[in-house]
Amino acid sequence: MEFRDLKRQYQKLKPQIDAAISKVLVDTNFISGSQVTELEKALAEYVGRKHCIACGNGTDALTLALMALDVGKGDVVFVPDFTFFASGETPAFAGAVPVFVDVYEDTFNMDPASLENAILAVINAGKLVPKVIIPVDLFGQPAEYDKILAIAQKYGIFVLEDAAQGFGGNIRGKMACSFGDISCTSFFPAKPLGCYGDGGAVFTDNDEWAALIRSYQVHGKGENKYDNVHIGINSRLDTIQAAILLEKFQAFCKYELEAVNHVAERYTELLKDIVSVPVVKEGYYSSWAQYSILLENEEQRDGLQAYLKEKGIPSMVYYQKPMHLQKAFDGMECTCAGLGVTEKICKRILALPMHPYMEENELEMVAEAVRQKVLDGK
Ligand SMILES: *Cc1c(COP(=O)(O)O)cnc(C)c1O
């Protein structure tokens, strides 16, 4: 069994994807081919935004967004303590101080109460400027934007949505990648909409930021690539990746998103009486980048993971360590008090195999193994 079976997806889409790649090879328009523009239009329309700028990966997408928001030395960026490293790495790379905020135990997303405490602590300390909030749409579910956006407005702080795992999710029909002043996603192969290498995109409705990001991503270009008006980076989405994504995006919309939601529903039905299953809030829709359960403690979690491995069932721990304990942030004064929920979750969480091509008998086998082991221990 595969944790996320990309081979099955390729087998199903092989004729279209092979043709799409071949066309790029024949046309040899490897950089900035028309497929990139076509993809940007399709994705902007899907999430309901004016601009989509495709780029090299999700990490660059965050970096480009932070550059457009002019984030740097003296600024604070609020980041969930429980997320992939890049959410906190990119503000630190920009020269700002990431301040970590706790998350909810049931949805694993940013806790607005913890966010407001962190903002007040920074304001009271009076040394740094609260500049950006980066809510993460963790494991596919949008963060609690009604509350987070209200707090952002109250204190005059930008919101940068990290939807690297959230593409395809929505809140009452409003799509992920439409919640932030700027929103970012990733097309890393294992993400909800993945390509066959690295890829990412930035979304915004703001013309000025969009123009800045288009410049920053090509060496700070002005009139052209050899007229340079900013210090930028080099981060474009390859035409081959755009061509692959155009094909995969159709499958994603037509049936993958629905199929992965069905797998999640079945897991929840089969497991909810014996472990903590992930909660999707009323009115929220997840694109299920991960299906993560919570065990009672670290010992039970590690025991279950070893048992599943014996049975040939892969599982993963996302994430092993809270951001505030990552060595890379040592000495940055970036933690806030009260990050206990994240610390507990890291010890108890386990992600089960999940993808749109998972069969009923496979998910039943995984659920049965989890049940056996958990009930055995009682
Ligand atoms: C994957 C991920 C990123 C980075 O995306 P890459 O394409 O791997 O650079 C950023 N934030 C979160 C939450 C992610 O899961």
The ligand as an SDF file (V2000), in Angstrom:
LIG
                    3D

 15 15  0  0  0  0  0  0  0  0999 V2000
    4.3780   22.1490    1.3460 C   0  0  0  0  0  0  0  0  0  0  0  0
    4.1690   23.3520    2.1530 C   0  0  0  0  0  0  0  0  0  0  0  0
    4.8410   24.5670    1.8830 C   0  0  0  0  0  0  0  0  0  0  0  0
    5.9340   24.6800    0.8670 C   0  0  0  0  0  0  0  0  0  0  0  0
    5.6290   24.2680   -0.4150 O   0  0  0  0  0  0  0  0  0  0  0  0
    6.8080   23.7330   -1.3760 P   0  0  0  0  0  0  0  0  0  0  0  0
    6.1550   23.6710   -2.7170 O   0  0  0  0  0  0  0  0  0  0  0  0
    7.2260   22.3990   -0.8630 O   0  0  0  0  0  0  0  0  0  0  0  0
    7.9000   24.7290   -1.3300 O   0  0  0  0  0  0  0  0  0  0  0  0
    4.5190   25.6740    2.6350 C   0  0  0  0  0  0  0  0  0  0  0  0
    3.6110   25.6140    3.6200 N   0  0  0  0  0  0  0  0  0  0  0  0
    2.9570   24.4800    3.9250 C   0  0  0  0  0  0  0  0  0  0  0  0
    1.9380   24.4770    5.0130 C   0  0  0  0  0  0  0  0  0  0  0  0
    3.2300   23.3110    3.2150 C   0  0  0  0  0  0  0  0  0  0  0  0
    2.5980   22.1720    3.5470 O   0  0  0  0  0  0  0  0  0  0  0  0
  1  2  1  0
  2  3  1  0
  2 14  2  0
  3  4  1  0
  3 10  2  0
  4  5  1  0
  5  6  1  0
  6  7  2  0
  6  8  1  0
  6  9  1  0
 10 11  1  0
 11 12  2  0
 12 13  1  0
 12 14  1  0
 14 15  1  0
M  END
$$$$
